[in-house]
Amino acid sequence: MCRRLVFASVALALAGGSSSVRADLFDFGSDGSFGAIVVLSGSTFTLNLPPDGIFNATTVTVASGGTLKFNRNALNTPVYLLATGDVLIQGTIDVSGSVGTSNPPVGGRGGPGGFDGGMPGFGPGVSPGAGHGPGAGLGGLNQNAIGGAGLAAYGPVNCCDRATNGHEYGSPSLIPLLGGSGGGGTAGQPGIGGMGGGGAILIASNTRVDIPSPGRVLANGGNGGCNVNEGSGGAIRLLAPVVAGNGLIQVGSGNCNTGGFGRIRVDSIDRSALQLAFSPNTSTTSVGSTMFAFPDAVPTLAIIQAAGQAIPEGTPDPVTVLLPFGSTSSRTVTVRARHFTGIVPIDVVLTPDNGDRTVYPAEINMGQGDPAQVIVNVEVPINSATRVEVWTR
């Protein structure tokens, strides 16, 4: 998939300290086939993500008091909101993660493109599970996260430097676009499921993105209360020749920002009216002029075999393995890489519903060809549903 600029140079006309941009020179890929997206004041409009996550809109308008949300698709892709014309957000666009709970005992779901929280523990015999995602928090020992429940990380972790925190990941350019990771579950009778990570969204217009106050775009981690196994904030990227407004762009980690912050990126040419409030206001926000929506070739990793089970590329559901009693725990996972170069360091991560996750480092040599693959030896827990995931390092 290639959606790039269709021009060789940008013309800026300066007059009286202001600038105008030849917006007709930009094309970020929308063919307008979805039509106009309009959310009226006082209404909440939830769109089902298409299989590739891309909305080919003409214009997007969210009125003050209106809210636009999205249901995750099978592949849990980010949201790609592309418009041929103006985007005006006076209300709210929200791709935040959800909370984990003890009744029912589940981890919170990540927002679209984000990752789920870990499962809660059950009494002394069943330990809580780790969250999911590249920066997932580990399971904790009690319901107050200060005592050790996992916090996820995307950007810097704001609170509580401890072993159960996840690790920082992601690119400041938000290419590729990744959501936030899930927090670990806690112990209890039952404990609390980890909070889901904030989702990921690209809002791109061939002409203008305007977010005047009280407009806002949210990709927060699930809000479980202060210091309770929060998921990390997600990712928000704004892309247009003109990005303007004084609204709010927020990628926090729950109510108190005790987990990892998300990332914000603004790419534009004319920033003369850019007065957006970025929250949290940290080094995870960047501004530039990378004026394309998608790279020419998107590097991908795919698990094509796990514990003897063949998995076609593009299989929508998470890869989950459940070995019955009496099975052999020593197994293999095969990972296929496309569109990388050189030596690709990866981590194959096994996360059971309960107990610690295990990370298996490996490398894929793209000198073997494209695609290339590697077989990784792993130990799979017996009689415990285990999610198998892979990330680049």
N, C-alpha and C positions, 0 to 999 in steps of 0.2 A: 504494500500500500504506500503510495507516494502522494502527498499533498504538500506542495511547496509554493513559494512565491512565483509569480509569473512575470517578474520584472528584473531588470539588471541594475537599476539605480532608483533611489527615492528622491522625489522633488519636494523640498520644503520651501514654502513662501513665507518669509518673515515680514510682519508688518505690525508696528506698534507694540512689539514685544510678544506678540502671539504668533503661533505657527499653525499652518494647515497642511494636511497630508493628502497626497493623491491617493485616496482610499480605493479608487477604481483599479489601482495597480495591484491590489492584494487579493489573493484567493486562497483560503485556508481549507478548501475541500468541500464545503457544503454545496449540494446541487439544489437545495431548496425543496426537495421532494416531501419533507415532513410538513411543510407549511409553517404558519406562524404559531408560536407558543404564547398563549396569553393566560395569565393567572389573575383573576379579579380580586379586588380588595375583600378581605374577610374570608377567603376560600383557601383550602389546601388541595392542591392538585398533585397527584402521584402518578408518574409515568413509569411504565414497564420498560426497562432497558432493552433495546434490540440486542441480538446475539453478539454484535461487535461493539456495543456500547455507544454507537455514533447516532446522534440526532442531526439530520440534515435540514435545519430550519431556515426559514427566510428571516424572521425577526423573533426576538424573545422579549416579552414584557411581563414583569412581575410587579403588580401594583402594590402600593403601600398597604400593609396588613394582609397580603397574600403570601402563600408559602408554596414553593415547588420542591417536591421530593421525588425519589426514584426507587423502584424495586430492583434489587440485584438480578442480573441475568445468570444463566447457568454457569458461565465461565467466570463470573464475578469480576468483570472488567471494570475499569474506571468509567466515569461518565464523560463523554466527549460531546459537548454542546456547541455545535458549529452553526453559524448564521451567516447568510449572505448580506444581511442588513444589520441595523442597530440592535444592540442588546441594552435594555434598560431595566435595572433591578432596583425598585423602590421598596420592595418587600424582602422576602427571605428565600434563598436557595440553600437547602440543607442536605448534606450527605454524611451527617455524623453517625458514629457507631451507637449501638444500643447497650443497655445495661445487662450485666449478668445477674442472676437471681438465685435464691435458695428454694423458692416455691413458684414455678418448677425449678429443679436443680440443673440449670444450664448456664453455659457461658453466653455472654452477649454477642450478637452478630456484628461483624464489622460493617461499616457503611459500604456502598458500592465501590469495589476496588480495594477495600480494607480487609482486615483479618479478624477472626473471631477470638473471643476470650476463652480461657481454659475452664474445664469442668470443676465444680466444687468437690471437696472431700466429704466423706461420710464417716464420722466417728473416728476412733483410733486406728481402724483397720484399713480404711480406704483413703489414701492421700489425695490432695487436690492435684489437678493437672496444670501443665503450663499453657500459656496462650499460644497463638499461632502468628506466623509472620516473621520476617527477617529480624525484627527487634523484639520478639515476644518476651514478656515477663514470665518468670518461673512461678510454680505454685508456692503458696506461703504456708505458714504454720498456724496462723490464727486470723480472726476476722478483721483485726485492725492491721492495716498494711504496714504500719510503722514497725510491727513485729516481724515482718518478713514477707508479706505477700508481694507477688511480682508486679512490677510496673513495666509497661512496654516502653520502647524508645524508638523515636524516629530522628528528630533532631536532638539537641542536648536535653538531658534529664534534669528537671527543675528541683527535684527533691530526693533526698534519702539515698545517698550513694551506697548501695549494698549489692550483695552477690545475686539477689533475685531480680535485679533490674535487667531489662533488655539492653542491647547494644545499639549505638547510633548507626544509621544507614541512610542511603538515598543520595541523590545528586541535587545540588542547589538549583540546577536548571530545570528540574522536574522532567527531564528526558532521560530515561523513561519515567512515566507517571506511575507512582506507587502510593498505595494508601498506608494508613497507620496499622501497627501491630496490636494484638490483643494482650490484655493483662492476664496474669496467672490467677487460678482459683484459690480460695482459702479453705482452711479446715473448719469443721463444725459439725452440727447434727441436723441437717447438712450445713456446709459452708456456703459461701457466696461464689457464684460463677464470675470469672474474670470479665472485665468490661471490654466490649468490642472496640477495635481501632477505628479512627475516623476514615471516611472514604476518600476518594480522589476524583477531582473534576477539572476538566479543561473547558473554559468558556472562551470561545474564539469568535470574532466578528470580522468580516471583511472591511467594515467601516468604523464602528465605534462600540466600546463597552463603557457604559455609564452607570455608576453605583452611588447615587446621592443618598445622604442620610435621610431616613433611617434604614436604607437598604443594607443588606448584609449577605455574605456567603459564608456558610459554616461547614467545617469538616472536623468537628471535635471528636475526641474519644468519648466512649460511653461514660455518662455521669453517674457514678455510684456513690458520691459523697466524698468528702476529703479523705485522702490516704487509704481508699479502699480499692486495691488492685485495678487501677485505672488503665485503660488502653491509651495508646499514644494518639496525638493529633494526626490528621491525615494530610492531604495535599490539595492545594488550590493554585491553578495556573490561569492567568488572564492574558489573552493574546488578541491584539487589535492594533491598527494604525494609531488610534487614539484611545487611551484608557483614562477615564476621568471620574471625579466624584469624591465625596468625603464620607462614604459609608464604611462599614466594618467588614474586614476579612479576618476570619478567626479559625485557628487550627490548634486549639488548646487540648489538654488531656483531662477531660472531666471538669467538675465544678471548681476544683482548686488548683489545677495545673501541677499536680504532683507527679505526673508521669512525663513521658517524653513529649516535647513539642512537635508539631507537624512542620510542614514547609510551605512557603508561599513564593510564587514567582509571578512577576509582571513583565511581559514583553510588549513593547510598543515603541513607536517613533515619536509621537507627540505626547509628552507628559506634562504639558504646561498647566493642566487642570487636575493633575493627579494629587489628591490630598487624602487618600484612603487611610483609615486607621487599621494597622496590622496588629493582631493580637494572637499569641504573645508577641511583643515587640522585641524580637531577638535577631540574632545573626542568621536564623533560618529563613528570613525573608530576603529576597534579592530582586533587583530590577535590571532589565537589560533589553536587548533588541534582537533576540533570536527569533526571527520572523518566519517560522514554519511550525505547523501543528504536529507533524509526524516526521521522523527520520526516514530516509529512503528505504532502509531495511531495518526492521525491528529485531534485535537479538532475542532469542527465546530459548528457554530450557524446558524440556518435557520429560517426565517419567514415563518410560515406555514398557517397563517391566518391574514388578515389585513382588517379591516372595513367590515367584513362579507364575504370577498372573500377568498376562500380556495386556497392555493398556494402549489403545490407539491414541496417536497425537490428537489433541483437541477434545479429549473426553471431558465433559463438563463438570462432573462431580469431583470433589477432593478424593485423592487416592487413599483408601482406608483398607487396612489389612487386619483380619481377625483370625489368629491361629488357635485351634482348639487344643485342649489338654492332650498331651502325648505327641505334639508336633515337635519338629526340630526348629529351634530358634535361630540357628545360623542360616541366613538367607542372603539374597543379592537384590540390588536395585540397579536398574539400567537407566542412565540419563542420556538424552540426546540434546545436542546444542546446535543451533542454527544462527548464522549471520554474526558470529563472533570472529575475532582474529587472535592468533597466537595461542598462548596457554591460558585457559579459563579456569581459575580456582572456584570451586563450588563447595557448598555444604549440603549434604543430604541429612535431613532432620526427621527423626522419628519421635512423634509426640503421642503417647498413649493418653486415653481419657483420664487416667489417674497415675500419678507418679511423675518422676523426672523425664524430661525429653533427653535424647541422645543425638549428638552431632557427629557426623562422619565426614571429615574433609577429604576432598579428592580434586583431581584436575582433569580437564578435557583438552586434548591437543588438537587444535583446529588445523594443524599442518597435515592431519590425516585426511582432510577433505571437509566439505560443508554440505550436509551435516556430518558431525562427528559424535562419538558417544563413548561412554565409559561404564564399566560394571563395578559397583561398589559393594563390598562385603559388609553386611550389617547383622545386628542381633535384634530380632523382633520379639517383644514381650509376648508371653503365652496367655491366651484367654483374656486379652485386653484389646479393645478396639484401638488401633493405632493409625494415626494419620501420617502419611509419608509426603514430605515436601522437599523442595530443592531451591537454593538461592545461590546467586553468585556472591563471591566475597571480594 
